[in-house]
Amino acid sequence: MYLNDFSITSLITLILVGYFLQAIAYYKLFIKSDQPGWIGFIPVYNYYKHIQIVGRPKWWIFLLFVPVANFFVLLTIHLDLLKSFQKYTYIDQVLGVIFAPFYMIYVAFGKTTYIGKATEIPKVHKGPFKEWFEAIIFAVFAATIIRWAFMEAYVIPTPSMEHSLLVGDFLFVSKLEYGPRTPKTPLQLPLTHAKVWGTDLPSYFSGIELPQFRLPSLGRVERNDVVVFNYPPEFQNPEDLRTHYIKRCVGISGDIIEVKSGQVYINHTIANNPKFLQMRYFVETDQNVKDRIFRENNIWEYYPSFSLGNRKGYIINTTENYANQLRKLNFIKNVDPRLDNVDKIESRIFPNPKYYPWNGDHYGPILIPYKGMTIDINDSTLAMYGSTITNYEELEKVEITDDQLLIAGKPVMKYIFAKNYYFMMGDNRHNSLDSRYFGFVSEDFIVGEASFIWLSLDDKVDLLDKLRWRRFFQIIN
């Protein structure tokens, strides 16, 4: 569900209901704190009065208009307000965060009294163990909420997106852009993924699984978005705990994708290539090229090659600009793109090399399924979409023969897709495990959109040069 799925009327209604609930709570809380209740209904001014009541600096009102900072300010003053009305246990704080504004109405109309500014209330004496324990529990809870609903940190482990993203880039991924997903496996060790840190032990209890929903979002997946998603074929883990992959969305639901001689086409039109698209090249030279030469030209993937007849040299993956830099060196004879021949068949290609004899450089055309798309069932359509229907449409008891689809034991002559799907590819086109090999990515596998790089470390250089300063806080395009 996306915000733009709502009609204007329903969206306005949703906003007004939330605002009305908050205003009702403010009305009563302000009266209890000897302030005019009507202030609770005045936008912005009610927050200004809120900040005064809890004892925070008045200039904090301006922080409410600063992205990211406003979230932490709102969380702080919200918890302060609970404390000012004698609701300062960790249970109160957890309930106040999860069930706001309903819990605030409960506090406002319950048997509570305003006891002063939260910043001036003496701390309840606690033993050091209890104080540290409660602080850790709350920190874990807050981090879990932020990680689930707002933003999560990731690190790039492989070169499949170079040069757009480099191995060692640490980045933040926005969950709000596509909408956070409710947990499918609720019983899980906090701040873990599928495994307990440093072990192969599962971090979740698989005995309880819930239906998964996506909360309203700011937008939806678009072409050229850099997307984090769960790796579809990892069937040993629940959908929301499969390994995270990051690729570029080259095709959305309903698009026709084709690759001709390494160039992507969308709906029979040449697609816009990423700025740092990497391809494979053969560098012809009869000299041994030092590692330093490749590093100076920002080339990290290079391998000696003696497989091209009598021509000696290196196979490299790089951008066109860096390939042009190599061509200028006097000991380099040629730098030629190396693409697979059109008649080469890759055995691991999606969907089925028997029916679709393609490879990574010559692929398609293939239509990306969309919700409501209807296909006739035959050997050709089952070869293309059969694995998608079986693995990702959440059907019970699906059987496929060469030209027949059985659902719950009954033959189906036409099939209507229940989900939207996307086609993902790495910017490092010849070193990327992507949709050309594992297939479509279902909408419920989408985690979030890569936003910006906050740290970048180069593990191929000395300690003093590890920090890639120029990449800090770089927006991801």
N, C-alpha and C positions, 0 to 999 in steps of 0.2 A: 504494500500500500504506500503510495506517495502523496505528499500534500497536494500535488496538482491533479490527483485522482478525485479529490473532493470538488463538488460544485462550489461556486462562490458563496451561495447561501449556507451550505453546510459548514464550510470553512469559517465563515464569519460567526456562525452559531457556536462552533467549537471554541473559538477564541473568546467569545462573550461569556460562555458558561464558565470557562476557567477564570476569566477576570472577575466575574460576579462572585464566585466562590471565595476567591482571595479577598475581594472587597468586603464581603460579609464578615470574614474572620478579622480583617483589619478594623472594621467598625467596632466590634466588641472589644478587641484588644486595646484599641486606642482609648476607649471609654474607661477601661480598667486602669489605664496608665494616666488618667486625668488629662486626656487630650480630646479635642472635638472628634466625635465618631465619624462625622461626614468627610473628614480628610481621607478616610480609607477608600473613598470612591474616586478620588482625584488622581489621575495618572501622574507618575513621576513624583508629585508632591507627597503621595503616600509612602513612597520609598525613602524620600528625604526625611520624613517624620520617623519612619522605621529606624533609620540610621541614628537619629538623635536619641530615640528611646533606648536603644541598646548600648549607646555610648561610643560609637565609632566616629572617626573624624567626618565632618560634614562634606569634605571634598570627595569622599568615597562615592558620592552620587555620580560624579563624572566617570568613575571606573565602570559603572553599569553600561556605558556606551562603548567600552573597549572590548572587542572580541577576545575570547579565552579568559582574560582577566575578570570579565563580568561573571563568568560561571563561579569562580572561586569567591568573589565578593558576595554574590547571592547566597552561596552555600554558607559562608561565614555568618552573615547577618541573619540568615534564617535560623541557624543553630543558636545564635545569640538571643533571638527573640524567645525561643523555647526556654533558654536558661533564665531570662528575665521573668518568666512566669512559672518558675519552680519546676520546669521540666528539663533537668540537666543530666539525667542518667543516660547511659549509652543506649538503652532500650528506647528511650524517648527520642534520641537523636536518629536512630535507625528508622523508627516508625515515621518520624517527621520528614525524613528524606524520601522514603519509599512511597508514602501515602499522602504527601502534600498535594493539594491544599486541604484535603479532607481531615487530616490529623490536626491542622491548624484550627479548623472550625471546632473540632472536639476540644482543643485547648482553650479556645476563645469562650465557648459557652459552658465549659466545665467548671468545676470548683477550683479555679486557679486565681492567684493574686499576683499583681505586679510587685516585685520585690526590689526593683531598681535596675540601673544600667548593668548589663551583663559584664561589662569590662571592670565594674567596681565591686562586684559581688565577691566576697572572700572565697577562696578555694576551699572545698571540703577536704579536710585532712585525710590523706590516704597513705597507707604504707607504700614504700618504693616499689614493691613487687606488684601490688594492685594497680598503682598508677602507670607503671610501664606496660603491664598486661592490657589495661583498657586502652591506652594510647596506641598500642600495636594493633589491637582488634579494630579500633576505629580507622586507623590508617589503611589497614588491609581492606576494610569495607569500602572506604572512600575510593581507594585505588581500583577496586573491582568494579565499582559503579562507573567511574570515569573510563576505564578500559572497555567495559561492555557497551556503554551508551554513547560515548563522545569521541574518544581518540585513543589509539593504541600505538605503541612503539614497535618497530620491526627493524631488522638488520638484513641487508642484502647478502646472501651467502654464495650465490653463483653468478657467473657472467652473462646470463641469458638476456639481460636488459642493457648491457654495455653498448655504447658509452652514455646512454641516457641516465642509467644508474650504475654505479660501480660497486664491485665487491667491497664490503666494509662501510658502505653508506648506512647510516642510522636514520630512519625516517619515521614521521608520524603519519598515521592513516586515519582519515576521518570516517567515523561510523555514521555521523549525521547526514552525510551527503546522500547515501543510499538507504538510510534507515537502519538502526540497530536491530538485530534478530533476538528474539527470546531464546533462552537456552533450551536445547533439545535434551541435554543431559544435565539436570539441575544439581545432582549430587556430585560435586567435583571439588577437588582441592583448590582453594582460591589462588589466583595469579599463576595458574599453570595452563598448559594446553593439553595435549593428549597423554603426556608422560610426566611422572614426578621428576623434578630437576635432577639431572645427572644419572638417571636410572632408566631402565626399560619397563618400569612398573606403570600400569595405567593410572592416571590421576583422577579417574571418574568411576562411578558405579553404573554399570550398564543395565542393571535390573530395572531401572525406572527411566523411561523416555517419554517426553511430552511432545505434543504437536508443536511445530515451530511457526511463529508468526514474525512478520517484519513490521516494525513501528513506522509511523509516517516519517517521511524523509524530506530533505530539501530539494532533491531532484532524482534523476534516474540515470542509469549507465548510458553513456553516449560514446560514439565513435571517438577513438584516440584517447579516451580516459586511461590512465594508468591504474589498474585495478588489482586489489588483493582479493584472492578467493581461495576456497578450500579445494585441494587437488581431487578432482572427481573420482578417479579409479581406486582410491585408497579405501577399499571396502571394509577393512578390518576395524576402522574407527567410525563413530557416528559422524554424520555429515558436518556438523559444526566444529568437530575436533580433528578433521583431517588436516594434513600438512598445508601450510599456507604457501601459495604461489603468488608471484606478482608478474603480470604481463600487461600488454597494451590491448585494449579492446579494439579490434579492427573491424568487427561486424556485429551489428545488433540484430534482434529478432526480425525476421522477414527479409534481411539482406541476402543477396547472392554473392558469395565470395569465390574469387578465382585468383590463382597465382600463375603468371606467365613469365617465364625466364626471370624469376625472382621478384617480379613486380606485382604487388597486390592490386587487384581490381575489385571495386565494390559496385554491384549492380551494373556491370559492364563498363564502368568508368574508372580510369586510373585513380587510385587512392593517394591521398597526401602522405608522403613518407615522413617518418619522424626525423627531427633535425639531426639526430646522431645515429641514424640507421647504420648498422654494421653488416657487411657482407664478407664472403670468403674471397681471397685473392691468392694468386700464385706470384711470388716475387722471384724473378729469374736473376740469378747471379752465380758466378763461379767462385765467389769468395765466401769465407765464413763470416757471417755478420755477427758482431758482438751484441750481447744482450743490451748494452748501453744504448746502441743505435735504435733498437726497437723501443726501449723505454723513453728515450728522448722524443720519439714520435708517437707517444701514448699508445703503443701497441703491446698488449700483454699476452695475446694468444698467437704463438708462432711455433712452427714445427718444421724441422728439416724434411725435405721431400725429394725423393729420387725416382718417383713413379711416372714422370712425364717424359718418357723416352730418354733422350740424351740431355734434356734440359735439367739443370740443377737449380736448387733454390729452396724457398720456404713457402709453406702454406700459412697464411695469416688471416685473422678476422679483424677487420678495422672499418673505419668510415671512409667515404670517398675522399674527403679532405686529407686525411692522414696518408691514404694511398698515394695521392698526388705529391705529398711531401717526399715520400720514398722515391718516386720517379725522378726527382731532381738530383738524387745522389749519383755521382759519376760511376760508382761500381755496381749500380743496379741497371740491368739490361732492360727488363720489362716488369710491369706490375699489371697482371691481367685478372679480371674477374673469373672465378671458377664456379660455374653452375653445373648442376647435374643435367645430363641429357634428358630430353623429353621421353625417351623410351626406357629410361631406368625406372624400375619398380622397387619401392621401399617396402619391405615385408611388414614393417610396423605401422604403415600409414593408416590413418582413419579415413573412411569407415571400414573398408574391406578391399585389400589389394587384388582379390580375385575378380571382383566386379569393377573396381575403380583403380586401375594401374597407374597411380600417381606417385610423385615424390615431392619433397619440400619446395622445390623450385618450379614445379609444374603441377599445379593442384587445382582441382575443381573443374567446372563450377559446382557449387553446393549451396543449397538453400538452407538458411538457418531457421529452425522451427520457431514458431511463435504460438502463443496461447490462442486456441481456436482454429489453428491450421489443420486442414483435413487432408489426409492422404489415402489413396487407394492401396490396399494391401496386395502386394505381389513380391516376387523374388527380388526385384530391383529396389523397391522402396524399403523392404525389410533389410536388405544389405546395407542401405544407407542409414536408416533410422532405427533399425531393430534394437541395437544395443542401447540407444538413448531411451526408447520406450521401456525396455526391460529394467534398466539400472536407475533411471532418474524420474520416471513418471509416477512412482509410488503406487504401483498396482499390485494386487495380490495374485499370485499364481499365474505368471505369464509364461507361455511356451511359444517358441518360434521354430518352425520348420523352414524349408527352403522358400516356400511361397505361402505360408499360412501362419496367422497370428491367433493364438488361443488365449483368452483372458477368462480366468475362473472356469476353464474347461470348455468355453464356448467360442466357436470361430468368429472372427471379426473381419468384415469385408472392408470397412473404412475405419480409420482411426483419427480422433480429434485430440490434438495436443492440449495438455492441461497447464503447461508452463511456458514461459519465455526463456530463450536460450541466447548465448553470446559466443562469439568466436574470438579467442585470445591468441596473440602471437608475441614472441619476444622481439625486441629491437635488434638483438644480435641473432639475425635470422638463421645462421648456420650452426648455432650452438644453443638451441632453445627447444626444450620439450614443451610443446604447446598444443593448441587445438588441432593442428595438422596431424598429431599423433595420438592424443587422448580424447579428442572429440569436443563436442559442445559443452559449455559451462552453464548449468541451470541457474536461474535467477536466485534460487534459495541457497546457492553456494557462494554468492557474492558477500564479501566481508566489508569492504570499504574502498575509498579512493585515496591513493597516495597523495599527500598534501605537500610536505616540504621535508628537506634534509636538515637535521639539527646537529649532526656530527658525522664526520667521515674519516676513517682510519685506513691507511695503506699498509697492508701486511708484507709488502714486497720490498720495503725499504728499511733503513736503520731507524732506531727508536726516535731520534731527534727530528726525523722527517715524516713521521707517521701521520701527523695531522694534515689533512687537506683543507687548509683554511678557506680557500676560495669556494668550497662547496657548502660551508656552513650557512644554514637558513636559506638555502636555495629552493625556490619554488619548483615543483615537479610538473613538467609539461609533457 
